[in-house]
Structures are given as C-alpha cells and as structure tokens.
C-alpha cells in the first residue's frame, strides 16, 4: 500500500470517528439546554454517562476480540448506522428510564463494535516510524470533523433559538437529528472505501491456533510491563481531557455568559484538536512519544490549576484564551498516547486484544469521572466545586507525568528486539 493510499484510508477512519461521538457526548456544547429539554437533573445526566462508561469498560476486551476476528469496515460501518438510529430515538426526549436504555445502546455501538476496530485499523496502516503522526492525524481529523459539525450545530441552534417561533427544545431536537443523520450517512463511504484486506490477523496463515486461546493471549499481554505503564499514562491524559467537558457549564455559571456564548467558546476549543494532535504527533515521531506526553500532561495540569484558581476573576476574553490553550494541550496528549503502543512490542495477532486491555485502564474516567463530578458539583454546581474538581484532575495529570518519564527511561534502556509475531 502506497503512502498516499494509507492517508486516504486514514481520512475515512477519521471521518467515522468524528461522526460517531459528537452525538454520544452532546453535553459538551449543549449541557444546560439538554437538561432543560429532557427535564432531568445534572446528577441524573451524570448517572447516564456513568452507565455509558460502565458499558465501555465491560465491552473493551470483547471489542478487541471482535477487531481481531471480523472485518474492520463491517464493524465500523455498522456502528455508525446503529448509533445514528439510536440518536433519532434520543431526539424524542424520552423519560429517564428510556434514556438509560439509549445510553446502554450507545455503549454497545460506540464501544463494543467500534472502538478497537478504529484504533487497530490505524495501527495496521501506519508505518512503524510514523505511528505518532498517523495517530495525530487520526485525532486531528476526528477533531476537524467534530468541530465542523459542532460549528454548524451551534450556528443552527442559535438561528433557531433567535426565532420566536421555535422553542429551545425543538431547536435542540433538530440539532440531534442533524448529528444522527450525518452518522448514518458516513457509513456507506466507509463500507465501500475502507480496505482491510491487509489485516494479517484475517489471513488463513495468521489464524490463531486452537491451542492459543484467549487466556494465553491475555497472559502474553500481562507479561509486558511497558504495556501497562503506557495504560497509566493514557489514563492520566484521558482524565485531564474529561474535565474539558465541564467547561461549558463552568463558563455559564462562573462568568454568567449565555448558552450560545458558552457554546461558541467550547466550539473554539474543539478547533484546537486538529492543531494540537497533529503537532504533537509529529513531535513524538521526531523525539520521544513518552517525553512529549510528559510535557503535555505537566502543562495541562498547570493550566487547569490556573483556570480553577484564578480564571473566575478574569475577563471573558482571558478565560476564552485559557480554555483554547487547555484544549490545545489535552488534544495534543490524546493525539499521541495511542502511538505509545508501537513501543510495547505487541504482535499484530493480538493487537486488538491489547487495545481492549489498555482501554480498560485508560478509559476508567468514563465510569469514575461522572460520579466524581456528581459528588463534587451536585445538582446545583457552584464555582468552588469546579475549582476542587480541577485541582483533582491536575493532580492525576502530574502523576501521569512521572509515569511517562519512567516509561521513557525503560524504553530507552531496553535493547531493541526484532519485531516478530508471537
């Protein structure tokens, strides 16, 4: 496969990743409007996201198993369609019991059948020397798609809300249907354009032998300490990123800005994703993936402490700049951390399983973080609660900085072994 073909494949994967998650995480731009339309409390919405995170955790290992045994394009395209159809149900603003069923469905369609398939597809098309930039472009491409969709969605929402004939709930309903339709539409080009014939785990000569079952494969991964250190670094990076979901509500509560103004600022943060991820990806290939991660986590922790400690007394313009800078840092970390898998000597045959295993660690905030937010912020969030929340996230990021430096030293001091299949 030529380099041009590899980048075209990457573009399709990025398009799919950018289409599926904005619908699931609609709260990042429309949280207060969503609460009003659904008629639920912030704690109840957090419980739905905790349920979603639990489904992710439960399905990460099966997701990797599926990615090692089925066509990646079938898994990705089917996930896009199913997520969009569930979104159409979500647009009816059903009661809380039905909302929980919807989030369970999204946990299956964006976790079980999608996540490991997307990550594995990139690991297979990216040259070993370009893993950082390919994952940077994946994160950047996903970010560009999400930011474009969010820009259109916020503009559409603002236009509809400004009309005296359209209620806020109806406006949000149209936004949800817009996201759902796009997810369904993307499935077709992925199905016909994504080429997974190069996946060695699907060829007859690379099939797992009956004697090598799931337990043996998990044992192979468990004996790889670098793999688990990478997972801890990824966890701290994702923990740092998770806090940015709260920025919309914090801006409205702390600064008294409108829902539309907060949406504009958080959409601006989304546009930092392609910039930060791509730059970090290239830096990690030119230097060390672990050192780049350590630097980003350190900067992110310091900036989050500034936002929680002093940002509330600043002007709207200063807070906007700080939010954009934090977005640049957190998206840079997200763009790099899956590239660390290339430094852990994981055979392609069990790469999907490794992705699922690492995801159990690094995406633990999907389960824990909503509960922490509910505990610290409650049903009526106040500025002091957000400040405590941001200090907690900064502490985790600082711990991740130390682990990243440790992993860098281990990899630098280990003799390089020839890559081989196990």
Buried (B, 14 or more C-beta within 10 A) or exposed (E): EEEEEBBBBBBBBBBBBBBBBBBBBBBBBBBBBBBBBBEBBBBBBBBBBBBBBBBBBBBBBBBBBBBBEBBBBBBBBBBBBBBBBBBEBBBEBBEBEEBBEBBBBBBBBBBBBBBBBBBBBBBBBBEEEBBBBBBBBBBBBBBBBBBBBBBBBBBBBBEBBEEEEBEBBBBBBBBBBBBBEBBBEBBEBBBEEBBBEEBEBBEEEEEBEEEBEEEEBBEBBEEBEBBBBBBBBBBBBBBBBBBBBBBBBBBBBBBEBEBBBBBBBBBBBBBBBBBBBBBBBBBBBEEBBBBBBBBBBBBBBBBBBBBBEEBBEBEEEEBBEBBBBBBBBBBBBBBBBBBBBBBBBBBBBBBBBBBBBBBBBBBBBBBBBBBBBBEBBEEEBEEEBBBEBBBBBBBBBBBBBBBBBBBBEBBEEEEEEEEEEE
